[in-house]
């Protein structure tokens, strides 16, 4: 459902590119901004959903066995790295 909404927004957002080119803005720049925003937004949204699931399970594990706290932090860091990859991709797209 999220992918369908993102593609609908990107299609609707690209219709104004032809009109914006008359004002001096190039179509490539607006597509870069749209792609960078989608790259970071989808990555951050996915990381947020994953972090909610991993965080809830991690708190349950820590409440039963506090010795496993360091392993839970490793799993949380792995989920959080998805958002970092989204930021890196955003900078790569904007840098071209």
C-alpha positions in Angstrom: 0.0 0.0 0.0 2.9 2.4 0.9 4.6 1.6 -2.4 1.4 2.3 -4.3 1.0 5.6 -2.6 4.6 6.6 -3.2 4.3 5.8 -6.9 1.1 7.7 -7.2 2.7 10.8 -5.6 5.8 10.5 -7.8 3.6 10.3 -11.0 1.5 13.2 -9.9 4.6 15.2 -8.9 6.2 14.7 -12.3 3.3 16.3 -14.2 4.3 19.8 -13.2 7.9 19.3 -14.4 7.1 20.5 -17.9 5.6 23.7 -16.7 8.5 24.3 -14.2 11.0 24.1 -17.0 9.7 27.4 -18.5 10.6 29.2 -15.3 14.3 28.2 -15.5 14.1 25.1 -13.4 15.4 21.9 -15.1 13.4 18.7 -14.9 16.4 16.8 -13.7 16.8 18.9 -10.6 13.2 18.4 -9.5 13.4 14.6 -10.2 16.6 14.5 -8.1 14.8 16.2 -5.2 11.9 13.8 -5.6 14.1 10.7 -5.7 16.2 11.9 -2.7 13.1 12.5 -0.7 11.6 9.2 -1.5 14.8 7.4 -0.8 15.1 8.9 2.6 11.4 8.8 3.4 10.8 5.2 2.6 14.0 4.1 4.4 13.1 6.1 7.5 9.6 4.8 7.5 10.7 1.2 7.1 13.3 1.7 9.8 10.6 3.1 12.1 8.3 0.2 11.6 11.2 -2.3 12.1 12.4 -0.5 15.2 8.9 -0.7 16.7 8.9 -4.4 16.2 12.4 -5.0 17.4 12.1 -2.6 20.3 9.0 -4.3 21.6 10.6 -7.7 21.3 13.8 -6.4 22.8 12.1 -5.0 25.9 10.3 -8.3 26.4 13.6 -10.2 26.2 15.4 -7.7 28.6 12.6 -8.0 31.1 13.0 -11.8 31.2 16.8 -11.9 31.1 18.8 -8.6 31.6 22.0 -10.3 30.6 20.9 -10.2 26.9 20.7 -6.4 26.8 23.8 -6.0 24.7 22.5 -8.4 22.1 19.3 -6.4 21.9 21.2 -3.2 21.3 23.0 -4.9 18.4 19.7 -5.8 16.8 18.4 -2.3 17.3 21.5 -0.9 15.6 21.1 -3.2 12.7 17.5 -1.9 12.1 18.7 1.7 12.6 21.3 1.2 9.9 18.6 1.0 7.3 17.8 4.7 7.9 21.5 5.6 7.7 21.6 3.8 4.3 18.7 6.0 3.2 20.5 9.1 4.2 23.6 8.0 2.3 21.5 7.3 -0.8 19.9 10.7 -0.5 23.3 12.4 -0.5 24.5 10.3 -3.4 21.4 11.3 -5.4 21.7 15.0 -4.6 25.5 14.9 -5.3 25.2 13.8 -8.9 
